[in-house]
Amino acid sequence: MKFARLADAAFLLLLAIYIVAGTILAPFHGDESTLIYMSRDYAYQFLQGDVDRVRYNDPPLSVTEQELRLLNGTLPKYLIGLAWHLGGFTVDDLNEQWDWGADWNYNQSTGHAPSDSLLQISRLPSALLLAAGVIFLFAIGRSLGGRPVAYLASLYYALNPALLLNGRRAMMEGSLTAFSLLALLTAIWLLHEKRGWIAILLGVASGLALASKHSASFGIIALFVACALYPLVQWVAEKKQSALRLDALLLLAGGITLILFYALNLAWWGDPFARLSEVLRLRTDLLAGQTAAFGGYASLGEALAGFFRQVFANLPQYYEVPAWANYIAEPIARYEVSVWRGVSLGGSTIGGIILLILVVIGFYALVRNKTTSQATRWLVGVWALMMFASTALLTPLEWQRYYLPAYPAVGLMAAYGIVWLARRISARYSAATALES
């Protein structure tokens, strides 16, 4: 047992090192400039003590800054600010927001791009959190199907080119992924243990996930609903248990989630419902502008085809604006030939179909395999379905980073399907051998 735990730790350490080691080579994205620009809120709030500058103002002190505070998660910019602060940078070293209406040369020559040293230190929080996510996924996989599932799912996660590329950048994806997985893990613990400290941890993880990126709300809502409905699942399975304690713990976790999100979003202070309405308006306008400029899906069939290409074929998408093919061609070439690029386990239409089949088998095994904890199967199944449904049906255009929440679900379900299938084949072979003898 001790050797197995040491092997687990060594395996996870190697995967974490692999994730972080490739950070310096990841090709640049213009949104990194914007997140680093937004990190001046860290200076306003914690270095200058000017909280009023971060809160919502009407009229705005800066229209650009206020809209960005409402549109984007706040936790990543605070972590970026902490990183450059500890690294010896000041707010005067920060770049301006990337100007998507201008070309690469203009942004580089007019201070809209960060220096290389500022960029690399600003990437560390996201990369480190992405690495932490592999630990959370390993624990989820072990709860779901033991060490074989944990090892396979973690390996898929750590080698996934899309997760690696976007999680290594100074953006929101590393913290979104890590805290979303921690929320799933603590929700599983809560259904098994029903303890107050686990509910508190669930609330903290959920709040940090929501503060990382608003799209985390799909997964968090799915977890809370699945937990609330679990007593009904047990009742159907004739394992009647009181739901009162679980409901109380969920209320505690939900309260902590909302309080923590509110505390980390000063722009929402005063009138959160009005801020929510404004966020929805800004997000709708942004997506409408993106689809108008780059072409969105025209039908459900197109959306599902894009979902398949990005989630299962999974070739890294380094940019969304075609002109960037010229701007970052050399960094892409260096990254592509490096060992840190990751491995597209789908890699093609055929490979993507095989991966999709394994995921379907994984869902089938969730229903059929009674040897795995019912609570874990229920939670993982509901969460994975939400990740697939929300990314497949609500993503308006084929931008890979919008599909990132689906990748850990692919890894878990495919790993569970492989292990379940292997065990079934092994059991039948053993039975046939026994009959022959």
VOGU-3710 file (C-alpha; in Angstrom, 3 decimals, decimal comma):
1> mkfarladaa> 0,000/0,000/0,000  2,835/2,401/0,879  4,568/1,634/-2,427  1,326/2,274/-4,320  0,932/5,668/-2,697  4,536/6,560/-3,486  3,933/5,510/-7,078  0,806/7,696/-7,183  2,734/10,686/-5,839  5,630/10,175/-8,270
11> fllllaiyiv> 3,246/9,833/-11,206  1,352/13,010/-10,313  4,581/14,923/-9,703  5,857/13,970/-13,152  2,583/15,052/-14,770  2,603/18,344/-12,856  6,192/19,027/-13,916  5,272/18,255/-17,521  2,358/20,696/-17,425  4,384/23,565/-15,948
21> agtilapfhg> 7,587/22,912/-17,903  6,039/23,779/-21,250  4,660/27,122/-20,098  7,514/29,219/-21,438  7,061/27,829/-24,975  3,293/28,352/-25,302  2,597/30,727/-28,236  1,262/34,124/-27,173  -2,428/35,075/-27,311  -3,737/38,643/-27,328
31> destliymsr> -6,116/37,902/-24,450  -3,066/37,422/-22,241  -2,358/41,121/-22,710  -5,893/41,921/-21,593  -5,708/39,773/-18,450  -2,345/41,288/-17,508  -3,793/44,744/-18,164  -6,719/43,873/-15,871  -4,331/42,809/-13,115  -3,830/46,498/-12,305
41> dyayqflqgd> -6,923/45,949/-10,122  -4,583/44,066/-7,798  -2,491/47,235/-7,516  -5,539/49,470/-7,045  -6,980/47,308/-4,278  -4,027/45,807/-2,426  -1,082/48,120/-3,120  -2,808/51,499/-3,335  -5,822/50,736/-1,138  -8,134/52,426/-3,639
51> vdrvryndpp> -11,167/50,132/-3,393  -13,505/52,738/-4,903  -11,594/52,525/-8,156  -12,432/48,818/-8,441  -16,093/49,118/-7,451  -18,890/49,882/-9,902  -19,201/53,565/-10,724  -21,890/55,414/-12,666  -20,556/57,081/-14,738  -17,506/54,759/-14,946
61> lsvteqelrl> -14,081/56,041/-13,988  -12,880/53,957/-16,952  -15,424/52,403/-19,300  -12,938/49,791/-20,535  -11,813/48,686/-17,079  -15,349/48,530/-15,701  -16,677/46,472/-18,594  -13,747/44,061/-18,329  -14,411/43,635/-14,594  -17,983/42,673/-15,325
71> lngtlpkyli> -17,235/40,439/-18,307  -14,359/38,416/-16,891  -13,472/36,442/-13,809  -11,680/38,341/-11,090  -9,563/35,636/-9,441  -7,108/35,171/-12,369  -6,253/38,880/-12,516  -5,600/38,989/-8,759  -3,333/35,950/-9,027  -1,509/37,505/-11,977
81> glawhlggft> -1,093/40,696/-9,959  0,291/38,756/-7,013  2,711/36,957/-9,335  4,194/40,092/-10,884  4,247/41,821/-7,493  6,279/38,981/-5,960  8,419/38,966/-9,093  9,479/42,574/-8,554  7,305/44,290/-11,156  5,133/47,331/-10,513
91> vddlneqwdw> 1,879/48,568/-12,004  3,943/50,911/-14,200  5,406/47,853/-15,942  1,997/46,650/-17,106  0,952/46,793/-20,731  -2,236/48,287/-22,135  -5,175/46,163/-23,264  -4,645/44,349/-26,577  -6,266/46,297/-29,393  -8,040/43,759/-31,608
101> gadwnynqst> -8,879/46,497/-34,098  -5,202/47,037/-34,870  -2,498/44,760/-36,213  0,315/42,916/-34,436  3,004/45,530/-35,128  0,887/48,366/-33,749  0,195/46,500/-30,498  3,830/45,499/-30,075  5,182/48,987/-30,726  2,689/50,967/-28,636
111> ghapsdsllq> 2,820/49,120/-25,308  -0,215/46,893/-25,809  1,862/43,712/-25,403  3,684/42,624/-22,217  7,424/42,184/-22,039  8,631/38,583/-22,223  9,591/38,524/-18,557  6,253/39,975/-17,438  4,384/37,519/-19,660  6,185/34,474/-18,275
121> isrlpsalll> 5,705/35,354/-14,626  2,058/36,214/-15,287  1,540/32,731/-16,735  2,672/30,915/-13,603  -0,592/31,081/-11,581  -2,651/29,516/-14,363  -0,034/26,846/-15,137  0,369/25,901/-11,470  -3,391/25,637/-10,991  -3,687/23,533/-14,138
131> aagviflfai> -1,063/21,240/-12,607  -3,044/21,113/-9,348  -6,085/20,087/-11,363  -4,427/16,798/-12,321  -4,302/15,882/-8,609  -8,015/16,604/-8,178  -8,846/14,609/-11,312  -6,754/11,680/-10,073  -8,714/11,636/-6,812  -12,015/11,769/-8,715
141> grslggrpva> -10,910/8,944/-11,002  -9,849/6,823/-8,060  -13,220/7,334/-6,391  -14,942/6,430/-9,649  -13,022/3,334/-10,686  -9,869/2,851/-8,653  -6,284/3,458/-9,683  -6,630/2,301/-13,313  -9,257/4,982/-14,035  -7,293/7,569/-12,044
151> ylaslyyaln> -4,077/6,913/-13,982  -5,709/6,902/-17,417  -7,827/10,010/-16,796  -4,885/11,942/-15,343  -2,646/10,977/-18,249  -5,260/12,168/-20,732  -5,600/15,459/-18,827  -1,861/16,122/-18,625  -1,280/15,342/-22,306  -4,344/17,136/-23,675
161> palllngrra> -2,977/19,760/-26,114  -5,927/22,146/-25,715  -5,818/22,074/-21,915  -2,049/22,526/-21,940  -2,018/25,393/-24,432  -4,775/27,436/-22,813  -3,943/26,537/-19,224  -0,333/27,601/-19,679  -1,339/31,053/-20,887  -1,976/34,047/-18,615
171> mmegsltafs> -5,716/33,602/-18,902  -8,630/32,187/-16,898  -8,579/28,545/-17,939  -6,117/27,160/-15,386  -8,035/28,376/-12,350  -11,400/27,552/-13,956  -10,337/23,942/-14,548  -8,675/23,379/-11,177  -11,432/24,781/-8,977  -14,208/23,174/-11,046
181> llalltaiwl> -12,566/19,781/-10,511  -12,062/20,507/-6,813  -15,777/21,320/-6,569  -16,651/17,971/-8,167  -14,300/16,123/-5,822  -15,693/17,781/-2,696  -19,268/17,155/-3,887  -18,436/13,445/-4,089  -16,997/13,582/-0,576  -20,100/15,383/0,662
191> lhekrgwiai> -22,463/12,691/-0,585  -20,328/10,042/1,106  -19,509/11,766/4,398  -22,068/14,596/4,871  -19,751/16,657/7,086  -19,710/20,373/7,690  -16,063/20,928/6,766  -16,645/19,254/3,394  -19,622/21,536/2,718  -17,417/24,537/3,540
201> llgvasglal> -14,726/23,268/1,159  -17,358/22,705/-1,539  -18,527/26,296/-1,094  -14,976/27,648/-1,288  -14,122/25,594/-4,397  -17,381/26,569/-6,102  -16,954/30,246/-5,264  -13,392/30,274/-6,590  -14,494/28,482/-9,764  -17,211/31,083/-10,389
211> askhsasfgi> -14,764/33,900/-9,631  -12,363/32,373/-12,166  -14,781/32,399/-15,089  -18,552/32,818/-15,210  -18,980/29,730/-17,408  -18,127/27,637/-14,344  -21,747/28,249/-13,319  -22,938/25,374/-15,551  -20,865/22,787/-13,743  -21,460/24,234/-10,277
221> ialfvacaly> -25,241/24,348/-10,746  -25,149/20,746/-12,021  -23,275/19,614/-8,903  -25,652/21,305/-6,466  -28,736/20,018/-8,291  -27,284/16,500/-8,479  -26,502/16,540/-4,756  -29,986/17,832/-3,925  -31,629/15,109/-6,042  -29,459/12,283/-4,749
231> plvqwvaekk> -31,827/11,319/-1,879  -34,487/10,742/-4,543  -32,056/8,488/-6,416  -31,467/6,549/-3,210  -35,221/6,309/-2,593  -35,727/4,839/-6,063  -32,943/2,370/-5,274  -34,726/1,544/-1,988  -31,974/3,011/0,160  -34,100/5,526/1,992
241> qsalrldall> -32,171/8,180/3,878  -33,137/11,516/5,352  -32,347/14,448/3,066  -32,513/17,078/5,823  -28,843/16,979/6,780  -27,696/16,976/3,153  -30,017/19,889/2,324  -28,634/21,877/5,262  -25,055/21,228/4,146  -25,905/22,221/0,569
251> llaggitlil> -27,424/25,464/1,813  -24,217/26,123/3,749  -22,077/25,372/0,682  -24,312/27,463/-1,570  -24,183/30,400/0,816  -20,385/30,271/0,967  -20,227/30,058/-2,839  -22,282/33,225/-3,298  -20,542/35,127/-0,499  -17,078/34,296/-1,809
261> fyalnlawwg> -18,014/35,191/-5,386  -19,518/38,472/-4,188  -16,472/39,273/-2,054  -14,127/38,759/-5,004  -16,248/40,828/-7,408  -16,227/44,364/-6,069  -17,893/45,604/-9,250  -20,998/43,655/-8,168  -21,214/45,365/-4,775  -24,268/47,495/-4,093
271> dpfarlsevl> -26,744/46,003/-6,565  -25,746/42,474/-7,635  -28,970/41,839/-9,562  -28,408/44,912/-11,702  -24,801/43,832/-12,238  -25,966/40,353/-13,288  -28,293/41,912/-15,861  -25,478/44,080/-17,175  -23,095/41,112/-17,358  -25,629/39,165/-19,416
281> rlrtdllagq> -26,078/42,132/-21,740  -22,337/42,624/-22,187  -21,773/38,910/-22,737  -24,577/38,752/-25,318  -23,161/41,753/-27,165  -19,651/40,274/-27,096  -20,736/36,902/-28,482  -22,875/38,607/-31,128  -19,869/40,651/-32,207  -17,623/37,584/-32,314
291> taafggyasl> -20,052/35,555/-34,393  -20,649/38,485/-36,750  -16,922/38,969/-37,265  -15,783/35,354/-37,429  -18,904/33,435/-38,432  -20,913/31,416/-35,954  -22,674/28,094/-36,288  -25,657/28,268/-38,626  -27,337/25,083/-37,426  -27,324/22,474/-34,672
301> gealagffrq> -25,562/20,097/-37,042  -22,697/22,556/-37,517  -22,469/23,085/-33,756  -22,275/19,339/-33,100  -19,654/18,902/-35,824  -17,569/21,685/-34,274  -18,027/20,087/-30,852  -16,742/16,769/-32,210  -13,709/18,346/-33,896  -12,658/20,379/-30,881
311> vfanlpqyye> -13,462/17,912/-28,097  -12,622/14,548/-29,633  -10,241/15,150/-32,564  -8,646/17,815/-30,352  -5,889/19,389/-32,419  -4,533/22,544/-30,720  -6,027/25,840/-31,916  -3,347/28,477/-31,433  -5,364/31,483/-32,573  -8,850/32,512/-33,649
321> vpawanyiae> -7,942/35,442/-35,900  -6,548/34,060/-39,205  -3,955/36,833/-39,529  -2,186/35,458/-36,460  -0,932/32,557/-38,570  1,761/34,953/-39,780  2,436/36,658/-36,469  3,153/33,607/-34,321  4,233/31,066/-36,924  7,710/30,645/-35,423
331> piaryevsvw> 6,534/30,143/-31,789  3,958/27,627/-33,045  6,627/25,709/-34,962  8,889/25,568/-31,887  6,032/24,469/-29,687  4,822/21,814/-32,145  8,193/20,046/-32,302  8,777/20,179/-28,548  7,980/17,314/-26,178  5,790/19,717/-24,178
341> rgvslggsti> 3,108/20,076/-26,850  1,048/17,172/-25,527  -0,601/14,381/-27,513  -3,890/14,584/-29,399  -5,318/11,208/-28,394  -8,079/11,676/-30,953  -5,863/13,394/-33,480  -8,067/12,679/-36,499  -11,649/11,885/-37,452  -11,095/8,146/-36,898
351> ggiillilvv> -9,302/8,716/-33,615  -12,029/11,104/-32,499  -14,710/8,526/-33,269  -12,850/5,898/-31,219  -12,564/8,330/-28,304  -16,253/9,181/-28,582  -17,145/5,461/-28,511  -15,075/5,013/-25,352  -16,915/7,915/-23,728  -20,278/6,354/-24,646
361> igfyalvrnk> -19,106/3,054/-23,164  -18,118/4,987/-20,051  -21,641/6,350/-19,659  -23,065/2,865/-20,216  -20,743/1,521/-17,522  -21,944/4,218/-15,106  -25,411/2,724/-15,353  -24,410/-0,933/-15,400  -21,472/-1,165/-12,990  -22,954/-1,648/-9,523
371> ttsqatrwlv> -19,553/-2,273/-7,919  -18,737/1,450/-8,037  -20,265/3,806/-5,466  -23,708/4,947/-6,564  -23,077/8,472/-5,263  -19,891/8,830/-7,309  -21,456/7,431/-10,473  -24,456/9,725/-10,105  -22,444/12,898/-9,545  -19,839/12,246/-12,230
381> gvwalmmfas> -22,545/11,275/-14,718  -24,666/14,394/-14,166  -21,603/16,658/-14,178  -20,171/15,105/-17,353  -23,508/15,366/-19,158  -23,711/19,046/-18,243  -20,164/19,662/-19,489  -20,967/18,046/-22,820  -24,417/19,622/-23,211  -23,365/23,165/-22,258
391> talltplewq> -20,305/23,208/-24,530  -22,015/21,446/-27,453  -25,250/23,445/-27,439  -24,278/26,871/-26,082  -20,944/27,524/-27,812  -21,739/29,914/-30,700  -18,553/29,504/-32,741  -15,651/27,094/-33,088  -13,191/28,573/-30,608  -11,398/25,789/-28,808
401> ryylpaypav> -11,008/27,443/-25,429  -14,798/27,608/-25,080  -14,798/23,793/-25,102  -12,194/23,382/-22,345  -14,666/22,380/-19,582  -15,515/19,232/-21,569  -11,978/17,801/-21,658  -11,730/16,507/-18,062  -15,137/14,865/-18,573  -13,827/13,149/-21,722
411> glmaaygivw> -10,812/11,863/-19,818  -12,880/10,491/-16,936  -15,570/8,853/-19,046  -13,174/7,348/-21,604  -10,928/5,994/-18,839  -13,924/4,505/-17,037  -15,139/2,948/-20,276  -11,718/1,420/-21,049  -11,325/-0,071/-17,565  -14,907/-1,395/-17,445
421> larrisarys> -14,537/-2,944/-20,899  -11,165/-4,501/-20,039  -12,548/-6,001/-16,848  -15,570/-7,430/-18,686  -13,362/-9,005/-21,342  -11,010/-10,382/-18,691  -13,912/-11,844/-16,694  -15,369/-13,556/-19,766  -11,975/-14,916/-20,772  -11,433/-16,289/-17,270
431> aatales> -14,890/-17,882/-17,281  -14,282/-19,447/-20,695  -10,885/-20,751/-19,585  -12,413/-22,225/-16,446  -15,064/-24,054/-18,506  -12,468/-25,476/-20,876  -10,408/-26,811/-18,005
//
